[in-house]
Amino acid sequence: MKRLRIGISARGLNSFASGPNEYIAGLTGEMVRQAAGRHAIFIYYNTSRLLGRFAAANERVVPGNNAFLWDHLFLPLALLRDHLDLVIHPKGTIPLWSPAGKVPIMLDLGYFYPSLNAYKPSATLYTRTAMKFAARHSALIFTISEFTRRDVIRLLKVEPKRIYNLYGAASEQYQRVKDASRLEAVRKKYNLPDTFIFYPTNLSPRKNFPRLLEAFEKVQEKIPHHLYFTGQVSWNTKELDKQLERLSARVHRMGQVPVEDMAALYSLAQFAIYPSLFEGLGLPILEAFQCGTPLMVSDQTSIPEVAGDAALIVDAYSVESIAQGLIKMASDAKLRQRLISAGYEQAQLFTWEKSVKILLDAVESNF
């Protein structure tokens, strides 16, 4: 077997919790572990703050905050020094030119769904063009769910034999927190009430907030819960801001949350929700499962594929269905306990060990 020199583009990786960040970090960590003694792994950051995160690999810093210039100029120039066989690009696009083989991971194809209205027109135009370019100029393509794999075949016209699915998994740090002092510290930090619902997400149109808030407003007199959600504000949220202001006594925006607080937040919540309209995978589903948090999810895209029968599934486009789901989760202790047990089992089906083995087998066969 040839010893490969494999790069991983880790631009934008940081210490805040987000689905893409968690996926890239999990993939990279397991790649470094499995490739030890077989291949040389090179990781490219755009900030020196990340040095040491994967100390067993060859870490490189390529400074630059402009994503376009970093992807298409700064990174390819840096690759010249390391004589790589291939580079994994985990954000679905590849450089226009590179001295190494280019292998993208397609997280999702949300930019090809205009009805979501989830992205700025300029970002949509660029990313759709870039993903089409990646589909044409990559020897292999990886996806993170069967739903996304089917999208790549259908929307980007890629031959199925070139696509490999890597589900990924939640990080091992997502485990139920039982340390009372740790839980109390996090409760105080975010001023959390005794009974709350947790939505680990950002404020994006694809996250279905208008319907969720309408449903919460309908049931808020029937349940005692507050609703907390993480993440930064996306674009196109002016109308949503009005809803949030009206419900500000019971609905709370937490902003970007450090990864080290997330397991405690899952553990403190009576239940979590993930009623998103569009996901490539839905990593927070697996995080909630590993933390023993009962979960309500939507019936859209990859979400039922990941959740299986371990979550209460509601119709994402029905305010009434979401409202009834909230009441059911809040009032049915037996349901919550069943979902906790099923969630632990479902999470075990998704491991980085399996996913990275698929990746390494594929690149070893093609490079």
C-alpha positions in Angstrom: 0.0 0.0 0.0 1.3 3.4 -1.0 2.0 5.8 1.9 -0.1 8.9 1.0 0.4 12.5 2.0 -3.1 13.7 2.8 -4.1 17.3 3.5 -7.2 18.6 5.3 -8.4 22.1 4.7 -9.5 23.4 8.2 -10.3 27.0 7.4 -12.8 28.5 9.8 -12.4 25.7 12.4 -12.9 27.4 15.8 -13.9 26.7 19.4 -17.6 27.5 19.0 -20.3 24.8 18.6 -21.7 24.4 15.1 -22.5 21.5 12.9 -19.8 22.1 10.3 -17.2 22.7 13.0 -18.1 19.6 14.9 -18.0 17.5 11.7 -14.6 18.8 10.6 -13.1 18.4 14.0 -14.4 14.8 14.4 -13.3 13.8 10.9 -9.8 15.3 11.4 -9.3 13.7 14.8 -10.2 10.3 13.6 -8.2 10.7 10.4 -5.1 11.5 12.4 -5.7 8.4 14.7 -6.4 5.9 11.9 -3.7 7.1 9.5 -0.9 6.9 12.1 1.9 4.7 10.7 0.1 4.4 7.3 -0.1 7.9 5.9 1.1 11.5 6.6 -1.6 13.9 7.5 -1.2 17.7 7.0 -3.8 20.1 8.5 -4.1 23.7 7.2 -5.5 26.3 9.5 -6.0 30.0 8.9 -5.1 31.0 12.4 -2.3 30.1 14.8 -4.8 29.8 17.7 -5.5 26.2 16.5 -1.9 25.0 16.6 -1.7 22.0 18.8 -5.3 20.9 18.4 -4.1 17.9 16.3 -0.5 17.8 17.5 0.1 14.2 16.1 -0.4 15.6 12.5 1.7 18.1 10.5 0.0 21.3 11.3 0.3 24.4 9.1 -0.9 27.9 9.4 -1.9 29.8 6.3 -2.9 33.3 7.4 -5.9 35.0 5.9 -9.4 36.0 6.7 -10.8 36.3 3.2 -12.4 32.9 2.5 -12.2 33.2 -1.3 -8.6 34.2 -1.4 -7.7 31.6 1.2 -9.4 28.8 -0.7 -8.2 29.7 -4.2 -4.8 31.3 -3.7 -3.3 31.1 -0.2 -4.0 27.4 0.4 -2.9 26.2 -3.1 0.4 28.1 -2.8 1.0 26.6 0.7 0.4 23.1 -0.7 3.3 23.5 -3.1 5.7 23.1 -0.2 4.3 19.8 1.1 4.0 17.8 -2.1 0.7 16.2 -1.2 -1.2 13.4 -3.0 -4.6 14.8 -2.1 -6.4 17.3 0.0 -9.8 16.8 1.7 -12.0 19.9 1.3 -14.8 19.5 3.9 -17.0 22.5 2.8 -18.1 21.2 -0.6 -15.9 23.4 -2.8 -12.4 23.0 -4.1 -9.7 25.4 -5.3 -9.7 26.5 -9.0 -6.2 25.2 -9.1 -4.2 23.0 -6.8 -1.0 21.0 -7.0 -2.7 18.1 -5.2 -5.7 15.9 -5.9 -8.9 17.5 -4.8 -11.6 15.6 -2.7 -14.6 17.6 -1.5 -17.0 16.6 1.3 -20.5 17.8 0.4 -22.2 18.7 3.7 -25.5 19.6 2.0 -26.8 21.2 -1.2 -29.1 23.8 0.5 -27.9 26.5 -2.0 -29.8 24.6 -4.7 -33.2 24.9 -2.9 -34.3 28.5 -3.5 -37.5 28.1 -1.6 -35.5 28.0 1.6 -34.4 31.6 1.0 -31.6 30.8 3.4 -28.7 32.6 1.8 -27.7 35.9 0.3 -28.1 35.9 -3.6 -24.4 36.5 -4.1 -23.4 33.6 -1.8 -25.9 31.4 -3.6 -24.6 32.2 -7.0 -21.0 31.7 -6.0 -21.5 28.4 -4.0 -23.7 26.8 -6.6 -21.1 27.6 -9.3 -18.3 26.3 -7.0 -20.1 23.1 -6.1 -20.8 22.3 -9.8 -17.1 22.9 -10.5 -16.1 20.6 -7.6 -18.4 17.9 -9.0 -16.8 18.0 -12.4 -13.2 18.2 -11.3 -12.9 15.8 -8.3 -11.9 12.2 -8.6 -14.0 11.3 -5.5 -16.8 13.0 -3.6 -17.9 12.3 -0.1 -21.3 13.1 1.4 -22.5 13.0 5.0 -26.0 11.4 4.6 -27.8 9.3 2.0 -30.1 12.3 1.5 -27.1 14.4 0.5 -25.7 11.7 -1.6 -28.9 11.4 -3.6 -28.9 15.2 -4.0 -25.4 15.2 -5.4 -26.4 12.5 -7.9 -29.6 14.4 -8.9 -28.5 18.0 -8.8 -24.8 17.8 -9.7 -25.2 14.9 -12.2 -22.4 12.9 -10.5 -22.0 9.2 -11.3 -23.0 7.2 -8.1 -19.7 5.2 -8.2 -17.7 8.3 -7.5 -19.6 9.2 -4.3 -19.0 7.7 -0.8 -21.2 8.4 2.2 -19.6 9.3 5.5 -22.1 9.9 8.2 -19.8 11.0 10.9 -20.7 11.0 14.6 -21.0 13.3 17.6 -17.9 14.0 19.5 -17.1 11.9 22.6 -17.3 15.1 24.7 -21.1 14.9 24.2 -22.0 12.7 27.2 -24.5 13.3 29.9 -23.1 15.6 32.6 -23.8 14.3 36.1 -21.4 16.6 38.0 -23.9 18.8 40.0 -21.3 21.6 40.4 -20.6 21.7 36.7 -24.3 21.8 35.9 -25.0 24.6 38.4 -22.1 26.6 37.0 -23.6 26.4 33.4 -27.1 27.1 34.7 -25.9 30.3 36.4 -23.7 31.3 33.4 -26.7 31.4 31.1 -29.4 32.2 33.7 -31.3 29.1 32.9 -34.6 28.3 34.6 -35.4 24.8 36.0 -37.5 23.8 33.0 -36.5 24.7 29.5 -36.4 23.5 25.9 -33.1 23.6 24.0 -32.6 24.2 20.3 -28.9 23.9 19.3 -28.9 25.9 16.1 -28.3 29.3 14.6 -30.9 31.9 13.5 -31.2 30.9 9.8 -34.3 30.7 7.6 -33.7 27.0 7.1 -34.1 26.4 10.9 -37.9 26.9 10.8 -38.0 29.6 13.5 -41.2 31.4 12.3 -43.3 28.2 12.6 -41.6 27.1 15.8 -42.2 30.5 17.5 -45.8 30.5 16.3 -46.3 27.0 17.7 -44.6 28.0 21.0 -46.8 31.1 21.3 -49.9 28.9 20.9 -48.8 26.5 23.8 -46.9 28.8 26.1 -49.9 29.0 28.5 -50.1 25.2 28.6 -46.4 24.4 29.4 -44.0 26.1 31.9 -41.0 25.9 29.7 -38.7 28.6 28.4 -37.1 28.1 25.0 -33.3 28.6 24.5 -31.4 28.5 21.3 -27.7 28.9 20.4 -25.8 30.3 17.4 -25.3 33.5 15.6 -27.8 35.6 13.7 -28.0 34.8 10.0 -29.4 37.0 7.3 -33.1 37.7 6.3 -34.4 37.8 9.9 -36.1 41.1 10.3 -39.6 39.6 10.6 -38.3 37.0 12.9 -36.8 39.6 15.2 -40.3 41.0 15.8 -41.5 37.5 16.8 -38.5 37.1 19.2 -39.1 40.5 20.7 -42.8 39.6 21.4 -41.8 36.4 23.0 -38.7 37.7 24.8 -40.0 36.8 28.2 -39.9 33.1 27.4 -37.6 32.7 24.3 -33.9 33.4 24.7 -31.1 33.8 22.2 -27.8 32.6 23.7 -25.4 33.5 20.9 -22.3 31.5 20.1 -21.7 28.9 22.9 -18.3 27.4 23.6 -18.2 23.7 22.8 -17.3 22.8 26.4 -20.7 24.1 27.6 -22.8 22.2 25.2 -23.1 18.8 26.9 -24.2 20.5 30.1 -26.8 22.5 28.3 -28.2 19.3 26.7 -28.1 17.6 30.1 -30.0 20.5 31.8 -32.7 20.7 29.3 -35.9 18.7 29.9 -35.9 18.0 26.2 -34.3 19.3 23.0 -35.9 20.1 19.6 -34.6 20.1 16.0 -37.5 21.1 13.7 -35.3 22.2 10.9 -36.4 22.4 7.3 -33.2 21.3 5.7 -30.1 19.4 7.0 -27.3 17.6 5.3 -26.9 15.4 8.4 -28.2 17.0 11.6 -25.3 16.4 14.0 -27.1 17.9 17.0 -29.5 15.0 16.8 -26.6 12.6 17.7 -25.3 15.0 20.3 -28.6 15.1 22.1 -28.8 11.3 21.9 -25.4 10.8 23.5 -26.3 13.3 26.2 -29.4 11.4 27.1 -31.7 14.3 26.1 -35.2 13.4 24.7 -35.6 14.9 21.3 -38.3 16.2 19.0 -37.3 16.6 15.3 -38.8 17.4 11.9 -39.7 15.0 9.1 -37.5 16.8 6.5 -34.4 15.9 4.4 -31.8 13.8 6.3 -33.3 14.2 9.8 -35.5 11.0 9.9 -32.6 9.1 8.4 -30.4 10.0 11.4 -33.1 10.1 14.1 -34.7 6.7 13.3 -37.4 5.9 15.9 -35.4 7.6 18.7 -37.1 11.0 18.4 -40.6 12.3 18.2 -41.1 13.3 14.6 -43.4 16.3 13.6 -44.4 17.9 10.4 -42.0 20.8 9.9 -44.4 22.8 7.8 -47.4 22.4 10.2 -47.5 24.8 13.1 -50.2 22.6 14.7 -48.0 19.5 14.4 -45.1 21.4 16.1 -47.3 22.7 18.8 -48.8 19.3 19.6 -45.2 17.9 19.7 -44.1 20.5 22.2 -47.1 19.6 24.4 -46.5 15.9 24.1 -42.8 16.2 24.9 -43.5 18.5 27.9 -46.2 16.4 29.4 -45.4 12.8 28.7 -42.6 11.6 31.0 -42.8 8.0 29.8 -42.3 9.2 26.2 -39.2 11.2 27.2 -37.8 8.1 29.0 -38.3 5.9 26.0 -36.7 8.4 23.8 -33.7 8.6 26.1 -33.1 4.9 25.9 -33.7 4.7 22.1 -31.4 7.7 21.6 -28.4 6.0 23.3 -28.9 3.0 21.0 -29.3 5.1 17.8 -26.2 7.1 18.5 -24.1 3.9 18.6 -24.9 3.3 14.9 -22.9 6.4 14.0 -19.1 6.3 14.6 -16.2 8.2 13.2 -14.2 5.0 13.2 -16.6 3.5 10.5 -16.8 6.7 8.5 -13.0 7.4 8.3 -12.4 3.8 7.4 -14.7 4.3 4.4 -12.8 7.5 3.5 -9.3 5.9 3.8 -10.3 2.8 1.8 -11.6 5.1 -0.9 -8.6 7.3 -1.2 -6.2 4.3 -1.0 -8.0 2.8 -3.9 -8.0 5.9 -6.0 -4.6 7.7 -5.3 
